[in-house]
């Protein structure tokens, strides 16, 4: 009779992420110098959580705003997070040029498509923007995708605060 061999457990790989010193990684920072840098994220746990992290300058403290919302589809929740971040930027820093960063490609694509092709192709988004009075803010904003779970300090903070808001 053969003795059963003990099963080997897979080693857990611990990924160490070193966040950037500034809100954006050094390779991206010069592209958005002079812009208000805004990061948005959403999370789902017991309920939905939205987070907006705003940096007036690259070396300033982060202003964090969060909101708990009902859980909806992941992409819709991420779109709500970007609109929440635009709303916070408009209210806290009126007339500042801004760059909004999201790790959700669908939300970024939807907002950028509305800017280039017009809101007629997306009446639901137009209704949301009208209700929040964000048409002018969106028109002036640069909307950018940033890789999630990377080294971008702004995105890491947005992810953490969205998770806390959803708890």
GUTI-776111 format. One record per residue (C-alpha): residue number from 0; residue in one letter; x, z, y. Coordinates in Angstrom, 3 decimals, always signed. Example, Ala and Ser with C-alpha at 12.3 -4.5 7.8 and 13.67 -1.06 7.14 Angstrom:
BEGIN
SITE num residuo       xx       zz       yy
SITE   0       A  +12.300   +7.800   -4.500
SITE   1       S  +13.670   +7.140   -1.060
//
This chain:
BEGIN
SITE num residuo       xx       zz       yy
SITE   0       X   +0.000   +0.000   +0.000
SITE   1       X   +1.339   -0.954   +3.389
SITE   2       X   +1.402   +1.626   +6.130
SITE   3       X   -0.444   +0.628   +9.276
SITE   4       X   +1.898   -0.203  +12.089
SITE   5       X   +1.140   +1.524  +15.365
SITE   6       X   -0.211   -0.843  +17.965
SITE   7       X   +1.979   -1.555  +20.899
SITE   8       X   +0.392   -1.039  +24.238
SITE   9       X   +0.942   -3.652  +26.842
SITE  10       X   +3.068   -2.429  +29.668
SITE  11       X   +1.143   -2.057  +32.845
SITE  12       X   +2.718   -4.199  +35.500
SITE  13       X   +2.824   -2.463  +38.832
SITE  14       X   +2.944   -4.930  +41.668
SITE  15       X   +4.632   -3.554  +44.738
SITE  16       X   +3.420   -5.075  +47.981
SITE  17       X   +5.494   -4.597  +51.072
SITE  18       X   +3.192   -5.029  +54.053
SITE  19       X   +4.431   -6.896  +57.077
SITE  20       X   +5.535   -4.774  +60.017
SITE  21       X   +3.244   -6.661  +62.398
SITE  22       X   -0.371   -7.589  +61.652
SITE  23       X   +0.701  -11.068  +60.508
SITE  24       X   +3.718  -12.037  +58.411
SITE  25       X   +6.678  -13.132  +60.548
SITE  26       X   +6.239  -16.805  +59.600
SITE  27       X   +2.713  -16.855  +61.087
SITE  28       X   +3.121  -14.515  +64.060
SITE  29       X   +4.517  -17.114  +66.527
SITE  30       X   +1.497  -19.385  +65.945
SITE  31       X   -0.878  -16.731  +67.303
SITE  32       X   +1.233  -15.084  +69.998
SITE  33       X   -0.964  -14.046  +72.922
SITE  34       X   -4.131  -14.073  +70.797
SITE  35       X   -6.253  -11.112  +69.893
SITE  36       X   -5.661  -10.913  +66.127
SITE  37       X   -8.794   -9.999  +64.191
SITE  38       X   -9.013   -9.474  +60.429
SITE  39       X  -12.273   -9.287  +58.493
SITE  40       X  -13.121   -8.302  +54.950
SITE  41       X  -16.077   -7.228  +52.839
SITE  42       X  -16.431   -5.083  +49.729
SITE  43       X  -19.146   -4.253  +47.228
SITE  44       X  -19.485   -0.865  +45.559
SITE  45       X  -22.569   +1.327  +45.888
SITE  46       X  -23.503   -0.845  +48.846
SITE  47       X  -21.776   -3.500  +50.904
SITE  48       X  -19.056   -2.674  +53.378
SITE  49       X  -17.817   -4.773  +56.291
SITE  50       X  -14.590   -4.208  +58.179
SITE  51       X  -13.087   -5.650  +61.343
SITE  52       X   -9.504   -4.764  +62.232
SITE  53       X   -8.412   -5.814  +65.722
SITE  54       X   -4.927   -5.916  +67.224
SITE  55       X   -4.754   -6.453  +70.996
SITE  56       X   -1.012   -7.134  +70.639
SITE  57       X   +1.165   -7.333  +67.533
SITE  58       X   +2.696   -3.924  +68.261
SITE  59       X   -0.520   -2.122  +69.236
SITE  60       X   -2.488   +0.277  +67.074
SITE  61       X   -5.252   -1.245  +65.005
SITE  62       X   -8.825   -0.800  +66.216
SITE  63       X  -10.982   -0.471  +63.122
SITE  64       X  -14.740   -0.988  +63.022
SITE  65       X  -16.801   -0.748  +59.828
SITE  66       X  -20.420   -1.085  +58.819
SITE  67       X  -22.319   -0.401  +55.606
SITE  68       X  -24.855   -3.084  +54.649
SITE  69       X  -27.077   -3.894  +51.665
SITE  70       X  -25.338   -5.696  +48.810
SITE  71       X  -25.840   -9.459  +48.798
SITE  72       X  -23.849  -12.303  +47.275
SITE  73       X  -20.088  -12.067  +47.685
SITE  74       X  -19.676  -15.154  +49.901
SITE  75       X  -22.617  -14.168  +52.101
SITE  76       X  -21.176  -10.676  +52.462
SITE  77       X  -17.817  -12.182  +53.481
SITE  78       X  -19.587  -14.410  +56.028
SITE  79       X  -21.316  -11.321  +57.426
SITE  80       X  -17.887   -9.668  +57.704
SITE  81       X  -16.506  -12.581  +59.749
SITE  82       X  -19.533  -12.526  +62.049
SITE  83       X  -19.200   -8.742  +62.402
SITE  84       X  -15.528   -9.208  +63.350
SITE  85       X  -16.414  -11.898  +65.926
SITE  86       X  -19.048   -9.560  +67.366
SITE  87       X  -16.529   -6.718  +67.667
SITE  88       X  -13.940   -8.996  +69.306
SITE  89       X  -16.510  -10.218  +71.832
SITE  90       X  -17.667   -6.699  +72.699
SITE  91       X  -14.263   -4.990  +72.818
SITE  92       X  -12.113   -7.781  +74.263
SITE  93       X  -14.313  -10.187  +76.238
SITE  94       X  -12.673  -13.408  +77.404
SITE  95       X   -9.560  -12.927  +75.229
SITE  96       X   -8.437  -15.878  +73.115
SITE  97       X   -8.768  -14.772  +69.528
SITE  98       X   -7.667  -15.694  +66.058
SITE  99       X   -9.904  -14.484  +63.242
SITE 100       X   -8.383  -14.146  +59.773
SITE 101       X  -10.377  -13.878  +56.550
SITE 102       X   -9.268  -14.002  +52.930
SITE 103       X  -12.499  -15.777  +51.958
SITE 104       X  -12.055  -19.548  +52.009
SITE 105       X  -15.796  -20.261  +51.869
SITE 106       X  -16.527  -18.249  +55.019
SITE 107       X  -13.581  -19.826  +56.859
SITE 108       X  -14.592  -23.324  +55.770
SITE 109       X  -18.236  -22.779  +56.752
SITE 110       X  -17.345  -21.522  +60.245
SITE 111       X  -14.747  -24.235  +60.855
SITE 112       X  -17.104  -26.951  +59.611
SITE 113       X  -19.765  -25.734  +62.040
SITE 114       X  -17.218  -25.988  +64.859
SITE 115       X  -16.121  -29.530  +63.985
SITE 116       X  -19.362  -31.076  +62.689
SITE 117       X  -21.850  -29.045  +64.693
SITE 118       X  -24.358  -26.425  +63.695
SITE 119       X  -27.086  -28.956  +62.940
SITE 120       X  -25.681  -29.280  +59.408
SITE 121       X  -26.071  -25.504  +58.833
SITE 122       X  -29.336  -24.232  +60.392
SITE 123       X  -29.057  -20.857  +58.628
SITE 124       X  -25.645  -20.196  +60.198
SITE 125       X  -26.930  -21.348  +63.584
SITE 126       X  -29.779  -18.859  +63.333
SITE 127       X  -27.340  -16.029  +62.526
SITE 128       X  -25.034  -17.007  +65.410
SITE 129       X  -27.969  -17.266  +67.829
SITE 130       X  -29.325  -13.865  +66.779
SITE 131       X  -25.931  -12.245  +67.402
SITE 132       X  -25.186  -14.314  +70.541
SITE 133       X  -21.922  -15.552  +69.020
SITE 134       X  -22.025  -19.294  +69.717
SITE 135       X  -19.603  -19.117  +72.648
SITE 136       X  -17.287  -16.656  +70.891
SITE 137       X  -17.083  -18.867  +67.798
SITE 138       X  -16.419  -21.961  +69.898
SITE 139       X  -13.364  -20.298  +71.483
SITE 140       X  -11.999  -18.678  +68.296
SITE 141       X   -9.397  -19.951  +65.855
SITE 142       X  -10.715  -19.251  +62.364
SITE 143       X   -7.961  -18.999  +59.768
SITE 144       X   -7.683  -18.317  +56.066
SITE 145       X   -5.114  -15.724  +55.041
SITE 146       X   -4.107  -15.090  +51.452
SITE 147       X   -5.755  -11.940  +50.129
SITE 148       X   -3.809   -9.212  +48.352
SITE 149       X   -0.582  -10.387  +49.955
SITE 150       X   +1.790   -8.838  +52.418
SITE 151       X   -0.296   -9.334  +55.561
SITE 152       X   -0.731   -5.870  +57.095
SITE 153       X   -3.926   -6.827  +58.948
SITE 154       X   -5.570   -8.082  +55.774
SITE 155       X   -4.489   -5.018  +53.793
SITE 156       X   -6.068   -2.723  +56.408
SITE 157       X   -9.285   -4.766  +56.481
SITE 158       X   -9.504   -4.617  +52.687
SITE 159       X   -8.998   -0.829  +52.631
SITE 160       X  -11.556   -0.131  +55.344
SITE 161       X  -14.164   -2.466  +53.822
SITE 162       X  -13.812   -0.627  +50.503
SITE 163       X  -14.238   +2.736  +52.256
SITE 164       X  -17.348   +1.483  +54.072
SITE 165       X  -18.834   +0.326  +50.745
SITE 166       X  -18.260   +3.667  +48.976
//
